[in-house]
Amino acid sequence: MYRQMISNGKTTKLFLGSPYRAGDEPDPGIGSVEDIPHQTIHDWCADNTRPLLEDMRNFCSAGRDPIFYSNHSNIDRMWSIWKTLGGKRKDYNDSDWLDSSFLFNDENANLVRAKVRDCIDSKSLGYVYQDFDIPWLKAKPTPRKLTKKVAVAGPGIAVAAETNKKVINSSEFPVVLDKVVSVNITRPKKSRSKKEKEEEEEILVIDKIELERDASVKFDVYVNDEGDLTIGPDNTEFAGSFANVPHKHKHGKKMKTCLRLGLTDLLEDLGAEDDDSVVVTLVPRKGKGIVKVGGIKIEFTKD
């Protein structure tokens, strides 16, 4: 949770996801906490013996599982906590978002319309979440102790430490994730000052992710890992994950989306702030061979 709420949630767009307006292409990129733990809870609670992976792993049936409501209430709680952590962590103030509305049935089965602006403060809805210790606030990931020193291809250029790890060129994208893929990504800026880091967050963008909407998919993202795949979420090299809850739409189009992950804190902790590039590794965990990635890049953003 530290990664999702702190280093991957330092801006509004990173945490809440990219704006999606009428006329836009769908799936502009979800926020950190919607991806993990929201999506993974749906996945973990599914029944693999059911034809549609009911209940939690499919939109058509997820609401029949009581865990669905606990999961979404917890995401709401995470949202409330996130807004207390300072920095740029605040809700969008765009009227397109605030005035977006949804229809619900009330206790008398009458349709009522609720706007986003009516729901962003839980106190106005008559509830608050109980205060208690939050262990993950102190659970900052730590760099793994390398068993082999990371090799360097040139001044400030990190490459894979393990000799059996093939690092492809970014020009080889798009790639199908049927195996582990590592690529050297150039950083547009390096050696930034504290003020520059506060003004702009360095973002790793896994771009043009393409898959069928009804596919159960998960892959992990690592930065400057050693290559033996023993790194976990408690290690700094673990940048985050992409996960999809299967669902279908009448239009039948494939999902085309992206994943944005914060890099500023991660690179500081790895001592890689002065490197010209980083090695990014994608590890398919579920749905091998059914996800295509169009490219990987690094951006800098203020929001």
C-alpha positions as CSV (number, residue, x, y, z in Angstrom):
1,M,0.0,0.0,0.0
2,Y,2.9,2.4,0.5
3,R,3.7,2.2,-3.2
4,Q,0.1,2.8,-4.2
5,M,-0.7,5.6,-1.8
6,I,2.7,7.4,-1.5
7,S,5.1,7.1,-4.3
8,N,2.5,6.0,-7.0
9,G,-0.1,8.4,-5.6
10,K,1.8,11.8,-5.4
11,T,-0.5,13.6,-7.9
12,T,-4.2,13.6,-8.6
13,K,-3.8,11.9,-12.0
14,L,-1.6,9.1,-10.6
15,F,-4.0,8.3,-7.8
16,L,-7.5,9.0,-9.3
17,G,-6.6,8.2,-12.9
18,S,-6.6,10.2,-16.2
19,P,-9.5,12.5,-17.1
20,Y,-12.2,10.8,-19.3
21,R,-14.6,13.2,-21.1
22,A,-17.4,12.7,-23.5
23,G,-16.0,11.9,-27.0
24,D,-12.7,10.6,-25.6
25,E,-11.4,7.1,-26.4
26,P,-12.2,4.8,-23.4
27,D,-9.7,3.6,-20.9
28,P,-7.3,6.6,-20.6
29,G,-5.6,5.0,-17.7
30,I,-6.8,4.1,-14.2
31,G,-5.4,5.4,-10.9
32,S,-3.0,3.6,-8.6
33,V,-5.5,2.4,-6.0
34,E,-8.1,1.4,-8.5
35,D,-5.5,-0.9,-10.1
36,I,-4.0,-2.3,-6.9
37,P,-5.5,-3.4,-4.5
38,H,-9.0,-2.9,-6.2
39,Q,-8.4,-5.1,-9.2
40,T,-6.4,-7.8,-7.3
41,I,-9.1,-8.2,-4.7
42,H,-11.5,-8.9,-7.5
43,D,-9.0,-11.5,-8.9
44,W,-8.1,-13.2,-5.6
45,C,-11.8,-13.7,-4.6
46,A,-12.8,-15.4,-7.9
47,D,-13.7,-19.0,-8.4
48,N,-11.5,-20.6,-11.0
49,T,-14.0,-23.5,-11.4
50,R,-16.8,-21.3,-12.6
51,P,-17.2,-20.7,-16.4
52,L,-17.0,-16.9,-16.1
53,L,-14.7,-16.9,-13.1
54,E,-17.6,-15.8,-10.9
55,D,-18.3,-14.0,-8.7
56,M,-15.6,-11.4,-8.2
57,R,-13.5,-11.7,-11.3
58,N,-16.3,-10.7,-13.7
59,F,-18.3,-7.5,-13.9
60,C,-21.5,-9.4,-14.6
61,S,-21.4,-11.2,-11.3
62,A,-19.1,-9.3,-8.9
63,G,-21.9,-7.5,-7.1
64,R,-23.4,-10.8,-5.9
65,D,-20.4,-11.4,-3.6
66,P,-20.6,-9.5,-0.2
67,I,-16.8,-9.0,-0.5
68,F,-17.5,-6.6,-3.4
69,Y,-19.0,-4.0,-1.0
70,S,-16.1,-4.4,1.5
71,N,-13.6,-4.0,-1.3
72,H,-15.2,-0.8,-2.6
73,S,-15.7,0.6,0.9
74,N,-12.1,0.1,1.6
75,I,-11.1,1.9,-1.6
76,D,-13.3,4.8,-0.5
77,R,-11.4,4.7,2.9
78,M,-8.1,4.8,1.1
79,W,-9.3,7.8,-0.9
80,S,-10.2,9.6,2.4
81,I,-6.7,8.8,3.8
82,W,-4.9,9.8,0.7
83,K,-6.3,13.4,0.9
84,T,-4.8,13.8,4.4
85,L,-1.2,12.9,3.3
86,G,-0.3,16.3,2.0
87,G,1.7,17.5,-1.1
88,K,-0.4,17.5,-4.3
89,R,-2.9,15.0,-3.1
90,K,-6.2,16.6,-3.7
91,D,-9.3,15.9,-5.7
92,Y,-9.8,17.2,-9.3
93,N,-11.5,20.6,-9.3
94,D,-12.6,20.3,-13.0
95,S,-16.4,20.9,-13.3
96,D,-16.6,18.0,-15.9
97,W,-15.6,15.7,-13.1
98,L,-17.5,17.4,-10.3
99,D,-20.7,17.5,-12.2
100,S,-20.6,14.0,-13.6
101,S,-23.7,12.2,-12.4
102,F,-24.9,8.7,-11.9
103,L,-28.4,7.2,-11.4
104,F,-29.2,5.0,-8.4
105,N,-32.3,3.4,-6.8
106,D,-33.0,4.7,-3.4
107,E,-34.6,2.7,-0.5
108,N,-38.0,3.1,-2.2
109,A,-36.7,1.9,-5.6
110,N,-37.0,5.4,-7.0
111,L,-34.3,6.7,-9.4
112,V,-32.1,9.4,-7.9
113,R,-29.3,11.2,-9.5
114,A,-26.0,11.8,-7.6
115,K,-23.2,14.1,-8.7
116,V,-19.6,13.4,-7.9
117,R,-19.4,16.8,-6.1
118,D,-22.0,15.5,-3.7
119,C,-20.0,12.4,-2.7
120,I,-16.4,13.6,-2.3
121,D,-16.8,14.4,1.4
122,S,-18.0,11.5,3.5
123,K,-19.1,13.8,6.3
124,S,-21.8,15.3,4.0
125,L,-23.0,11.7,3.5
126,G,-23.3,11.1,7.2
127,Y,-20.2,9.0,7.9
128,V,-16.5,9.1,8.7
129,Y,-13.9,6.3,8.9
130,Q,-12.5,5.3,12.3
131,D,-9.0,6.5,13.0
132,F,-6.4,3.9,13.8
133,D,-2.8,3.2,13.1
134,I,-1.8,2.8,9.5
135,P,1.2,0.3,9.3
136,W,1.9,0.8,5.6
137,L,2.8,4.5,6.1
138,K,6.0,3.2,7.7
139,A,6.5,0.3,5.3
140,K,8.6,2.0,2.7
141,P,10.0,-0.5,0.2
142,T,13.8,-1.1,0.5
143,P,16.3,-1.9,-2.3
144,R,17.2,-5.6,-2.4
145,K,20.7,-6.5,-1.6
146,L,22.2,-7.5,-5.0
147,T,24.0,-10.8,-5.2
148,K,25.7,-9.5,-8.4
149,K,26.7,-6.0,-9.0
150,V,24.7,-4.2,-11.6
151,A,26.7,-3.9,-14.8
152,V,27.1,-0.6,-16.6
153,A,27.1,-0.2,-20.3
154,G,28.4,3.3,-20.3
155,P,28.4,6.5,-18.1
156,G,25.2,6.4,-16.1
157,I,23.5,3.7,-18.1
158,A,22.2,0.8,-16.1
159,V,21.8,-2.6,-17.7
160,A,20.6,-6.0,-16.4
161,A,22.9,-7.7,-14.0
162,E,22.2,-11.2,-15.0
163,T,23.9,-12.4,-18.1
164,N,20.9,-14.5,-19.2
165,K,18.6,-11.5,-19.3
166,K,18.1,-10.1,-22.7
167,V,17.5,-6.3,-22.8
168,I,15.7,-5.4,-26.0
169,N,15.7,-2.0,-27.7
170,S,12.7,0.3,-27.5
171,S,12.5,0.2,-31.3
172,E,11.4,-3.5,-31.0
173,F,8.0,-2.5,-29.6
174,P,5.2,-3.4,-29.8
175,V,5.7,-6.7,-28.0
176,V,3.4,-9.5,-26.9
177,L,3.9,-10.4,-23.2
178,D,4.4,-14.1,-23.6
179,K,7.6,-14.0,-21.6
180,V,9.6,-11.6,-19.4
181,V,10.6,-8.5,-21.4
182,S,13.3,-6.0,-20.3
183,V,14.1,-2.7,-22.1
184,N,16.5,0.1,-21.6
185,I,14.6,3.4,-21.4
186,T,16.3,6.8,-21.7
187,R,15.4,9.5,-19.1
188,P,14.6,12.9,-20.6
189,K,16.0,14.6,-17.4
190,K,18.3,13.5,-14.6
191,S,20.1,14.8,-11.5
192,R,17.1,17.1,-10.6
193,S,17.1,19.4,-7.6
194,K,14.7,18.9,-4.7
195,K,12.6,21.9,-6.0
196,E,12.4,20.4,-9.5
197,K,11.2,17.1,-8.0
198,E,8.5,18.9,-6.0
199,E,7.3,20.7,-9.1
200,E,7.3,17.7,-11.4
201,E,6.9,14.0,-10.8
202,E,8.9,11.6,-13.0
203,I,6.4,9.1,-14.4
204,L,7.0,5.7,-16.1
205,V,4.4,5.1,-18.7
206,I,3.7,1.6,-20.0
207,D,1.9,2.7,-23.1
208,K,-0.7,1.3,-25.5
209,I,-1.5,-1.8,-23.5
210,E,-3.9,-3.8,-25.6
211,L,-6.0,-6.8,-24.6
212,E,-9.5,-8.3,-24.9
213,R,-11.8,-6.8,-22.3
214,D,-12.9,-10.2,-21.0
215,A,-9.4,-11.4,-20.4
216,S,-8.0,-11.9,-16.9
217,V,-4.6,-10.3,-17.0
218,K,-1.9,-9.3,-14.6
219,F,1.7,-8.3,-15.1
220,D,4.3,-6.7,-12.8
221,V,6.8,-3.9,-13.5
222,Y,10.3,-3.7,-12.2
223,V,13.0,-1.1,-12.5
224,N,16.7,-2.0,-12.4
225,D,15.9,-5.4,-11.0
226,E,18.6,-8.1,-10.8
227,G,16.8,-10.4,-13.2
228,D,16.0,-13.5,-11.1
229,L,12.4,-12.5,-10.4
230,T,12.6,-12.9,-6.6
231,I,11.8,-9.3,-6.0
232,G,8.5,-8.5,-4.3
233,P,6.3,-5.5,-3.4
234,D,8.5,-4.9,-0.3
235,N,11.5,-4.1,-2.5
236,T,12.2,-0.8,-4.1
237,E,12.8,-2.3,-7.6
238,F,9.1,-3.3,-7.7
239,A,7.4,-0.4,-9.4
240,G,3.8,-1.7,-9.6
241,S,1.4,-3.9,-11.5
242,F,-1.3,-3.8,-14.2
243,A,-4.4,-5.9,-13.6
244,N,-7.7,-6.3,-15.5
245,V,-11.1,-7.4,-14.3
246,P,-12.8,-9.2,-17.2
247,H,-15.8,-7.4,-18.7
248,K,-17.5,-6.9,-22.0
249,H,-19.1,-4.1,-23.9
250,K,-21.5,-4.1,-26.8
251,H,-19.0,-2.3,-29.1
252,G,-16.7,-5.3,-28.8
253,K,-13.5,-3.2,-29.1
254,K,-10.3,-4.3,-27.4
255,M,-9.1,-2.4,-24.4
256,K,-6.3,0.1,-25.2
257,T,-5.0,1.7,-22.2
258,C,-1.8,2.7,-20.3
259,L,-0.2,2.3,-16.8
260,R,1.5,5.2,-15.1
261,L,3.9,4.7,-12.2
262,G,5.8,7.2,-10.1
263,L,9.5,7.0,-10.5
264,T,10.9,10.0,-8.4
265,D,11.0,8.2,-5.0
266,L,11.9,4.9,-6.5
267,L,15.0,6.2,-8.3
268,E,16.1,8.1,-5.2
269,D,15.9,5.0,-3.1
270,L,17.9,3.0,-5.8
271,G,20.5,5.7,-6.0
272,A,19.8,6.0,-9.7
273,E,18.9,9.7,-9.9
274,D,22.0,10.5,-12.0
275,D,21.6,7.6,-14.5
276,D,20.9,8.4,-18.1
277,S,18.5,5.5,-18.4
278,V,16.8,2.7,-16.5
279,V,16.1,-0.9,-17.3
280,V,12.3,-1.7,-17.1
281,T,11.2,-5.3,-16.8
282,L,7.7,-6.5,-17.5
283,V,6.8,-9.9,-16.0
284,P,3.5,-11.6,-17.1
285,R,1.8,-13.2,-14.1
286,K,-1.6,-14.1,-15.6
287,G,-2.7,-14.2,-19.2
288,K,0.6,-14.8,-20.9
289,G,0.6,-14.1,-24.6
290,I,-2.7,-12.2,-24.7
291,V,-1.4,-8.7,-23.8
292,K,0.4,-6.4,-26.3
293,V,2.5,-3.4,-25.1
294,G,3.1,-0.6,-27.6
295,G,5.9,1.1,-25.9
296,I,7.5,2.4,-22.6
297,K,8.5,6.0,-22.0
298,I,9.3,8.4,-19.2
299,E,7.3,11.7,-18.8
300,F,7.3,14.5,-16.3
301,T,4.0,15.9,-15.0
302,K,2.8,18.5,-12.5
303,D,-0.7,17.0,-12.0
